């Protein structure tokens, strides 16, 4: 199996840091005595049993990876020890020219893909160190590098002191995403209120969100009815009964909601639109419906309607608080 991974066939996590670009294309022959021990993610060092097994093989080992600045072995300490065990004085190697932190990240990545696997304790300790060196790496991306579960990485991060990059993380696709998207949406809403004619890119830049999220914020702001004058606001029960909320403006908002793909392409969205249309129809024809209710059912129907209105008011409040 190749020591140097083929980037074209690797997981998108490799795009967090293009580590492959730091590895030289050509092999060199290095004196074994000139190399320093690895800054290894293995807490207990190398396995002597694995070294003896490799020393018995006749196959030429894959080139080891050496940090050019420090001459430390990044990947291949077992192969290096095996060559020395056999009496060899030189070994084939490729240079890695990245930083010390990037070298350690590559060592962890390599040891989770080939050779003697890292123990769970090795990977957990490596995750702690990587979080401190690369605090903006997302839990999912770090899980890809270390071979740990994403939930395990999240728990490790929670135990560590807060880092300087607490507002955003870089994911496995290389994109920056906010840790608290609701806060960024709130910032976008405020910016949009102050700059109603701002472009999507301007909103996205001001709130550190994607243009698609900025478009969703603008769409929600368009659908949200403007706040009524507090002096003229009627109690919810009266406005629902006398049809004050069934004017042309509400109908326009209802049709905008019904045409929104994110609403009409889901079962719950279509249910919401049908519900609102039924409520609008009832409010427009309430006189006809009231007259059709038998007198002995009027009190029961009234109590049931007030319960429904209370539920509707609670539903509307929850929508406004999102």
The 8 nearest C-alpha neighbors of each residue, nearest first, counted from 0:
[[1, 2, 113, 61, 114, 3, 4, 60],
 [2, 0, 3, 4, 61, 5, 113, 62],
 [1, 3, 61, 4, 0, 62, 63, 109],
 [2, 4, 1, 5, 19, 109, 64, 22],
 [5, 3, 6, 2, 1, 9, 19, 109],
 [4, 6, 7, 8, 9, 3, 19, 1],
 [7, 5, 9, 8, 4, 19, 13, 10],
 [6, 8, 5, 9, 10, 4, 11, 13],
 [9, 7, 6, 5, 10, 4, 11, 13],
 [10, 8, 6, 7, 5, 11, 13, 4],
 [9, 11, 12, 13, 8, 143, 6, 14],
 [10, 12, 13, 14, 171, 172, 9, 15],
 [11, 13, 171, 10, 14, 140, 15, 143],
 [14, 12, 11, 15, 16, 10, 17, 9],
 [13, 15, 16, 12, 17, 11, 173, 172],
 [16, 14, 173, 13, 12, 171, 17, 169],
 [15, 17, 14, 18, 13, 12, 101, 173],
 [18, 16, 19, 14, 20, 13, 15, 21],
 [19, 17, 20, 16, 21, 105, 101, 13],
 [18, 20, 21, 17, 22, 6, 4, 3],
 [19, 21, 18, 22, 17, 23, 96, 95],
 [22, 20, 96, 95, 19, 97, 18, 23],
 [23, 21, 95, 20, 19, 94, 24, 93],
 [24, 22, 94, 25, 93, 21, 95, 26],
 [23, 25, 22, 26, 93, 94, 20, 21],
 [26, 24, 23, 93, 27, 94, 92, 22],
 [27, 25, 93, 92, 91, 24, 28, 62],
 [26, 28, 92, 91, 29, 93, 25, 94],
 [27, 29, 91, 90, 89, 92, 26, 30],
 [28, 30, 89, 90, 31, 27, 91, 92],
 [31, 29, 89, 32, 33, 88, 90, 28],
 [30, 32, 89, 33, 88, 34, 29, 90],
 [31, 33, 30, 34, 88, 35, 89, 29],
 [34, 32, 30, 31, 35, 29, 70, 71],
 [35, 33, 70, 32, 31, 71, 36, 72],
 [34, 36, 71, 70, 72, 37, 33, 69],
 [37, 35, 71, 72, 34, 38, 76, 39],
 [36, 38, 72, 39, 71, 73, 35, 76],
 [39, 37, 36, 73, 40, 103, 71, 72],
 [38, 40, 37, 41, 106, 73, 44, 103],
 [39, 41, 125, 121, 42, 107, 38, 106],
 [42, 40, 44, 39, 121, 43, 117, 45],
 [41, 43, 44, 121, 40, 39, 120, 124],
 [44, 42, 41, 45, 46, 121, 40, 39],
 [43, 45, 41, 42, 46, 39, 40, 37],
 [46, 44, 47, 77, 43, 41, 76, 50],
 [45, 47, 49, 48, 50, 44, 77, 43],
 [48, 46, 50, 49, 51, 45, 77, 52],
 [47, 49, 51, 46, 50, 52, 53, 45],
 [48, 50, 52, 46, 47, 51, 53, 77],
 [49, 51, 47, 81, 53, 77, 48, 52],
 [52, 50, 54, 48, 53, 49, 47, 55],
 [51, 53, 49, 55, 50, 54, 48, 56],
 [52, 54, 50, 56, 55, 51, 81, 49],
 [55, 53, 81, 51, 52, 56, 85, 50],
 [56, 54, 53, 52, 51, 57, 85, 81],
 [57, 55, 53, 54, 58, 52, 59, 60],
 [56, 58, 59, 55, 54, 53, 60, 85],
 [59, 57, 56, 60, 53, 61, 55, 54],
 [58, 60, 57, 61, 56, 62, 91, 82],
 [61, 59, 58, 62, 78, 63, 91, 53],
 [60, 62, 2, 63, 1, 59, 91, 0],
 [63, 61, 92, 91, 93, 60, 64, 2],
 [62, 64, 92, 75, 74, 93, 61, 65],
 [65, 63, 74, 93, 73, 92, 94, 72],
 [64, 66, 72, 94, 73, 71, 95, 70],
 [67, 65, 95, 70, 71, 68, 69, 94],
 [66, 68, 70, 94, 69, 96, 95, 65],
 [69, 67, 66, 70, 96, 71, 95, 98],
 [68, 70, 71, 67, 66, 35, 65, 34],
 [71, 69, 66, 67, 34, 65, 68, 35],
 [72, 70, 35, 66, 37, 69, 65, 36],
 [71, 73, 65, 37, 74, 36, 64, 66],
 [74, 72, 65, 64, 106, 37, 71, 66],
 [73, 75, 64, 106, 63, 72, 76, 109],
 [76, 74, 63, 78, 77, 79, 64, 72],
 [75, 77, 79, 78, 80, 74, 72, 37],
 [78, 76, 80, 50, 79, 75, 81, 45],
 [79, 77, 81, 75, 76, 80, 82, 53],
 [78, 80, 76, 82, 81, 77, 75, 83],
 [81, 79, 83, 77, 82, 78, 84, 76],
 [80, 82, 54, 84, 78, 50, 83, 79],
 [83, 81, 85, 79, 87, 84, 80, 78],
 [82, 84, 86, 80, 87, 85, 81, 79],
 [85, 83, 81, 82, 86, 80, 54, 87],
 [86, 84, 82, 83, 87, 54, 81, 55],
 [85, 87, 83, 84, 88, 82, 81, 89],
 [88, 86, 83, 82, 85, 89, 84, 90],
 [87, 89, 31, 30, 86, 83, 90, 32],
 [88, 90, 30, 31, 29, 87, 28, 91],
 [91, 89, 28, 29, 31, 92, 30, 88],
 [92, 90, 28, 62, 27, 26, 29, 63],
 [93, 91, 62, 63, 27, 26, 64, 28],
 [94, 92, 26, 64, 23, 65, 27, 63],
 [93, 95, 65, 67, 23, 22, 66, 64],
 [94, 96, 22, 66, 21, 67, 65, 97],
 [95, 97, 21, 67, 66, 94, 22, 98],
 [98, 96, 21, 101, 95, 102, 99, 66],
 [97, 99, 101, 100, 102, 96, 66, 68],
 [98, 100, 102, 101, 103, 97, 66, 104],
 [101, 99, 103, 102, 98, 104, 132, 129],
 [102, 100, 104, 98, 103, 99, 97, 105],
 [101, 103, 99, 105, 100, 104, 98, 106],
 [102, 104, 106, 100, 105, 101, 107, 99],
 [105, 103, 101, 107, 106, 102, 108, 100],
 [104, 106, 108, 102, 103, 107, 109, 101],
 [107, 105, 103, 109, 104, 73, 108, 74],
 [108, 106, 104, 110, 105, 109, 40, 145],
 [107, 109, 105, 144, 111, 106, 110, 104],
 [110, 108, 106, 112, 111, 107, 105, 113],
 [109, 111, 107, 112, 108, 113, 106, 116],
 [110, 112, 108, 109, 116, 113, 146, 107],
 [113, 111, 109, 110, 108, 114, 116, 146],
 [114, 112, 110, 111, 109, 115, 116, 0],
 [113, 115, 116, 110, 112, 111, 109, 77],
 [114, 116, 117, 113, 110, 49, 111, 46],
 [117, 115, 111, 114, 110, 118, 113, 112],
 [118, 116, 121, 122, 110, 111, 119, 115],
 [117, 119, 121, 120, 122, 116, 41, 123],
 [118, 120, 122, 121, 123, 117, 147, 124],
 [119, 121, 123, 118, 122, 124, 42, 117],
 [122, 120, 118, 124, 119, 41, 123, 117],
 [121, 123, 125, 119, 124, 120, 145, 126],
 [124, 122, 126, 120, 125, 121, 119, 127],
 [125, 123, 127, 121, 126, 122, 120, 128],
 [124, 126, 122, 128, 123, 127, 40, 121],
 [125, 127, 123, 129, 124, 128, 122, 130],
 [128, 126, 124, 130, 125, 129, 123, 131],
 [127, 129, 125, 131, 126, 130, 132, 124],
 [128, 130, 132, 126, 131, 127, 133, 125],
 [131, 129, 134, 133, 127, 128, 132, 126],
 [130, 132, 128, 129, 134, 133, 127, 162],
 [131, 133, 129, 130, 134, 128, 100, 127],
 [132, 134, 130, 135, 129, 131, 136, 100],
 [135, 133, 130, 136, 131, 164, 132, 162],
 [134, 136, 168, 133, 164, 169, 137, 167],
 [137, 135, 169, 168, 134, 133, 140, 141],
 [138, 136, 168, 170, 140, 169, 139, 141],
 [139, 137, 141, 140, 149, 152, 153, 142],
 [138, 140, 142, 149, 137, 141, 143, 171],
 [141, 139, 171, 143, 137, 142, 12, 138],
 [142, 140, 144, 138, 143, 139, 137, 145],
 [141, 143, 147, 139, 149, 145, 140, 144],
 [142, 144, 140, 141, 146, 145, 12, 139],
 [145, 143, 108, 141, 142, 146, 140, 107],
 [146, 144, 142, 147, 143, 122, 141, 107],
 [145, 147, 142, 143, 144, 111, 148, 122],
 [148, 146, 142, 145, 149, 151, 152, 122],
 [147, 149, 151, 150, 142, 152, 146, 139],
 [148, 150, 152, 142, 139, 151, 138, 153],
 [151, 149, 153, 148, 152, 154, 138, 147],
 [152, 150, 154, 148, 153, 149, 155, 147],
 [151, 153, 155, 149, 150, 154, 138, 156],
 [154, 152, 150, 156, 151, 155, 138, 157],
 [153, 155, 157, 151, 156, 152, 150, 158],
 [154, 156, 152, 158, 153, 157, 151, 127],
 [155, 157, 153, 159, 158, 154, 152, 130],
 [158, 156, 154, 155, 159, 153, 160, 161],
 [157, 159, 155, 156, 154, 160, 153, 161],
 [158, 160, 156, 157, 161, 155, 127, 162],
 [161, 159, 162, 158, 157, 156, 131, 163],
 [162, 160, 159, 163, 165, 157, 164, 156],
 [163, 161, 164, 165, 134, 160, 131, 159],
 [162, 164, 165, 161, 134, 166, 135, 167],
 [165, 163, 162, 135, 166, 134, 167, 168],
 [164, 166, 163, 167, 162, 178, 161, 135],
 [167, 165, 178, 164, 177, 179, 168, 163],
 [168, 166, 177, 178, 176, 165, 164, 175],
 [167, 169, 135, 137, 176, 136, 175, 177],
 [168, 170, 175, 136, 137, 174, 135, 173],
 [169, 171, 137, 173, 172, 174, 140, 168],
 [170, 172, 12, 140, 173, 11, 15, 139],
 [173, 171, 170, 174, 11, 14, 12, 15],
 [172, 174, 15, 170, 171, 169, 14, 175],
 [175, 173, 169, 172, 170, 176, 171, 168],
 [176, 174, 169, 168, 167, 170, 173, 177],
 [175, 177, 167, 168, 169, 174, 178, 170],
 [178, 176, 167, 179, 180, 166, 168, 175],
 [177, 179, 167, 166, 180, 176, 168, 165],
 [178, 180, 177, 181, 182, 183, 166, 167],
 [181, 179, 183, 177, 182, 178, 184, 176],
 [182, 180, 184, 183, 179, 185, 321, 186],
 [181, 183, 185, 184, 180, 179, 186, 187],
 [184, 182, 186, 180, 185, 206, 181, 187],
 [183, 185, 187, 181, 186, 182, 188, 180],
 [184, 186, 182, 188, 183, 187, 181, 189],
 [185, 187, 183, 189, 184, 188, 206, 190],
 [188, 186, 184, 190, 206, 185, 189, 202],
 [189, 187, 191, 185, 190, 186, 184, 192],
 [188, 190, 192, 186, 191, 187, 185, 193],
 [189, 191, 187, 193, 188, 192, 194, 186],
 [190, 192, 194, 195, 188, 193, 189, 187],
 [191, 193, 189, 190, 195, 194, 188, 187],
 [192, 194, 190, 191, 195, 189, 188, 196],
 [193, 195, 191, 197, 196, 192, 190, 189],
 [196, 194, 191, 192, 197, 193, 190, 198],
 [195, 197, 194, 198, 191, 193, 192, 199],
 [198, 196, 194, 195, 201, 202, 199, 191],
 [199, 197, 201, 200, 202, 196, 203, 195],
 [200, 198, 202, 201, 210, 213, 203, 214],
 [199, 201, 203, 198, 202, 210, 204, 213],
 [202, 200, 204, 198, 199, 203, 197, 205],
 [203, 201, 199, 205, 200, 204, 187, 213],
 [202, 204, 208, 200, 210, 206, 201, 209],
 [205, 203, 201, 207, 202, 206, 200, 208],
 [204, 206, 202, 203, 207, 201, 187, 190],
 [207, 205, 187, 183, 203, 208, 186, 204],
 [208, 206, 204, 203, 205, 183, 209, 177],
 [209, 207, 203, 206, 212, 210, 213, 204],
 [208, 210, 212, 211, 203, 213, 207, 204],
 [211, 209, 213, 203, 212, 199, 200, 214],
 [212, 210, 214, 213, 209, 215, 199, 208],
 [213, 211, 215, 209, 214, 210, 216, 208],
 [212, 214, 210, 216, 211, 215, 203, 199],
 [213, 215, 211, 217, 212, 216, 210, 218],
 [214, 216, 212, 218, 213, 217, 219, 211],
 [217, 215, 213, 219, 214, 218, 220, 212],
 [216, 218, 220, 214, 215, 219, 221, 213],
 [219, 217, 215, 221, 220, 216, 214, 222],
 [218, 220, 222, 216, 221, 217, 223, 215],
 [219, 221, 217, 223, 218, 222, 216, 188],
 [222, 220, 218, 219, 223, 217, 224, 252],
 [221, 223, 219, 220, 252, 224, 218, 256],
 [222, 224, 220, 221, 219, 225, 252, 319],
 [225, 223, 222, 226, 221, 252, 249, 220],
 [224, 226, 227, 223, 221, 220, 222, 228],
 [225, 227, 224, 228, 229, 223, 232, 231],
 [228, 226, 229, 225, 232, 231, 230, 224],
 [227, 229, 230, 231, 232, 226, 225, 233],
 [230, 228, 232, 231, 227, 226, 233, 234],
 [231, 229, 228, 232, 227, 233, 234, 226],
 [230, 232, 228, 229, 233, 227, 234, 226],
 [233, 231, 229, 230, 228, 227, 234, 235],
 [232, 234, 238, 235, 231, 237, 236, 230],
 [233, 235, 236, 237, 238, 232, 239, 231],
 [236, 234, 238, 237, 239, 233, 312, 308],
 [235, 237, 239, 234, 238, 240, 308, 305],
 [236, 238, 240, 239, 234, 235, 241, 233],
 [239, 237, 243, 235, 241, 240, 236, 242],
 [240, 238, 236, 237, 242, 241, 235, 244],
 [241, 239, 237, 238, 242, 282, 236, 285],
 [240, 242, 238, 243, 239, 237, 282, 285],
 [241, 243, 282, 245, 244, 240, 239, 283],
 [244, 242, 238, 245, 241, 246, 239, 240],
 [245, 243, 242, 246, 238, 239, 249, 279],
 [244, 246, 242, 243, 249, 279, 250, 282],
 [245, 247, 248, 249, 244, 250, 243, 242],
 [248, 246, 250, 249, 251, 245, 252, 244],
 [247, 249, 251, 250, 246, 252, 245, 224],
 [250, 248, 252, 251, 247, 246, 245, 253],
 [249, 251, 253, 247, 252, 248, 254, 246],
 [252, 250, 248, 254, 249, 253, 247, 255],
 [253, 251, 249, 255, 250, 254, 222, 256],
 [252, 254, 250, 256, 251, 255, 249, 257],
 [253, 255, 257, 251, 256, 252, 258, 250],
 [256, 254, 252, 258, 257, 253, 251, 259],
 [255, 257, 253, 254, 259, 258, 252, 262],
 [256, 258, 254, 255, 259, 263, 272, 253],
 [259, 257, 255, 256, 260, 254, 263, 262],
 [258, 260, 256, 262, 261, 257, 263, 255],
 [261, 259, 263, 262, 264, 258, 257, 265],
 [260, 262, 259, 264, 263, 265, 268, 258],
 [263, 261, 268, 260, 259, 264, 265, 269],
 [262, 264, 269, 260, 268, 265, 257, 261],
 [263, 265, 262, 260, 261, 266, 268, 269],
 [266, 264, 268, 267, 263, 262, 269, 261],
 [265, 267, 269, 268, 270, 264, 263, 262],
 [266, 268, 270, 269, 265, 271, 262, 263],
 [269, 267, 262, 271, 265, 270, 266, 263],
 [268, 270, 272, 263, 266, 271, 267, 273],
 [269, 271, 267, 273, 268, 272, 274, 266],
 [272, 270, 274, 268, 269, 273, 267, 275],
 [271, 273, 269, 275, 274, 270, 257, 276],
 [274, 272, 276, 270, 271, 275, 277, 269],
 [273, 275, 271, 277, 272, 276, 270, 278],
 [276, 274, 278, 272, 277, 273, 279, 271],
 [275, 277, 279, 273, 278, 274, 272, 280],
 [276, 278, 280, 274, 279, 275, 273, 281],
 [279, 277, 275, 281, 276, 280, 274, 282],
 [278, 280, 276, 282, 277, 281, 245, 275],
 [281, 279, 277, 283, 278, 282, 276, 284],
 [280, 282, 278, 284, 279, 283, 285, 277],
 [281, 283, 242, 285, 279, 280, 284, 240],
 [284, 282, 280, 281, 285, 242, 279, 245],
 [285, 283, 281, 287, 282, 286, 280, 288],
 [284, 286, 288, 282, 287, 281, 283, 289],
 [287, 285, 289, 288, 284, 290, 283, 282],
 [286, 288, 290, 285, 284, 289, 291, 292],
 [287, 289, 285, 291, 290, 286, 284, 292],
 [290, 288, 286, 291, 292, 287, 285, 297],
 [289, 291, 287, 288, 292, 286, 293, 285],
 [290, 292, 288, 289, 293, 287, 286, 294],
 [291, 293, 289, 290, 297, 294, 288, 296],
 [294, 292, 296, 295, 291, 297, 290, 289],
 [295, 293, 297, 296, 292, 298, 291, 290],
 [294, 296, 293, 297, 298, 299, 292, 300],
 [297, 295, 293, 294, 299, 298, 300, 292],
 [298, 296, 300, 294, 299, 295, 301, 292],
 [297, 299, 301, 300, 296, 302, 295, 294],
 [298, 300, 302, 296, 301, 297, 303, 295],
 [301, 299, 303, 297, 298, 302, 304, 296],
 [300, 302, 304, 298, 299, 303, 297, 305],
 [301, 303, 305, 299, 304, 300, 298, 306],
 [302, 304, 300, 306, 301, 305, 299, 307],
 [305, 303, 307, 301, 302, 306, 300, 308],
 [304, 306, 308, 302, 307, 303, 309, 301],
 [307, 305, 309, 303, 304, 308, 310, 302],
 [308, 306, 304, 310, 305, 309, 311, 303],
 [309, 307, 311, 305, 310, 306, 312, 304],
 [308, 310, 306, 312, 307, 311, 305, 313],
 [309, 311, 313, 307, 308, 312, 314, 306],
 [312, 310, 308, 314, 309, 313, 315, 307],
 [311, 313, 315, 309, 314, 310, 308, 316],
 [314, 312, 310, 316, 311, 315, 309, 317],
 [313, 315, 311, 317, 312, 316, 310, 318],
 [316, 314, 318, 312, 313, 317, 311, 319],
 [315, 317, 313, 319, 318, 314, 312, 320],
 [318, 316, 320, 314, 319, 315, 313, 321],
 [317, 319, 315, 316, 320, 321, 314, 313],
 [318, 320, 316, 317, 321, 315, 223, 314],
 [321, 319, 317, 318, 316, 315, 314, 313],
 [320, 318, 319, 317, 181, 316, 185, 184]]
